[in-house]
Amino acid sequence: MKRLSRPGEGEILLLTASRLLDGRIVWLGEGEHWRESIAEATRFTYEDAGAALERALAEAEQKEVVAVYEVVAKDTQPPEPVTTREAIRAHGPSVHPDFSYDHAPVREKESAL
């Protein structure tokens, strides 16, 4: 398998995908479970990411995810993707702060009168 992502100094690799159920962006986390928050993503070195990527691709259908691939991120807490595209995928749409995944207000269900 050809791999295009190679992290630089102070960078790591994460695995991301889209969840089939709702299209939400997910990150491979502890126990090889897919998580919605990039803060819960497992950090990989280049050497370790290859095997994890192959396993994730092989199990994608069973775990109901598609489009599994590597993302280069800064090794910070939480990890921060180095490209604008991946930062938008990690933190939500860029059109308005209220629509972002990290900052979306919790809306209570309106009661019927």
N, C-alpha and C positions, 0 to 999 in steps of 0.2 A: 504494500500500500504506500503510495506517495504521500508524504506529509509536507505541508507548506509552511507550517508555523514553527519558528525556532526562537525561543525567548532570548533576550539580551541580558545584560547585567541588571540585577535587581528585578527580574521578571520571572513569571511562572506560567504554566499552562493550566487552563481549566477546560472542562468538557461541558458543552452546552447542547441543547436540543429544543424542539418544540413538542409540547404535550398534545397528543391527538385529541383528547377529550375537549379541550377548550382553546388550543392554539397558544397557550401561555408559554413563555420562555422559561426553561428549567435548566438547572445546573447539577452536575453529578456531585453528590455529597457523600458523606460517611455511609459506609455499608453498601455503597453503589446504589443508593436510592436517589431519585431525582427530586431536587428542592427548588422552590420558587425564588429563594433569595440567594444572590451571589455571595453573601456573607457566609453561607453554609456550604459553599463549593469546596471540594477537595482540591488541594494544590498539588500539581505534578511537576516534576522535572521533565526535561525533554525525553530522557531515557525511559522514565516510568509511564509517560503519557501514551506512548505507542501501544503498549499492551492493554492499558485501560481503554483506549479508544477502540481497539479491536473487540474487546469484550462488550463494550457498550453498543457497538454496531451490531454484533451478533445477537444481543438481547433486546434490541430496540423494539421489535414488534411485540415481544412478550411484555415489556415494560411500558408499552403504549406511547412511545416517543418516535419522532422522525427527525431527519436532518441533523444527526449527531456530528459534531466536529470540535476541533480544538480552538481555543481563544487564548491569545497572549494577553497577560494582565500584569500590572505592577504588583509586586509582592507587598501589599499594604493591607490594613484591616479596615474595611473589607477590601478584597482585591478590586483593582480598578482597571477595566479593559483599556488597552492602549489605543484602540481605534474608536472613532466617533460612532461608527455603526454599532459596535458591540457595547459601547457605553449606553446608547439609546436602548438597545435590547435589554441591558441589565437593569436600567432604571426607569424605563417606561417611555411613552411617547413624549416628544419634545414640544408639542403644540401648546401646552398649558400646564403649570405645576400641579393643578388639581387632578390631572389625569395620570400622573406618574405613579409607578408601582410603589415607590418608597414613600410618597407623600400624599397619597390619595386619602381624603377624609373618609371616615367611617360614616356612612349615611344610615340613619335608623329607618326602619320600615315605617311608613306612614300608616297610622291606624285609620280604619274606615269609620266614618261617623254615621 
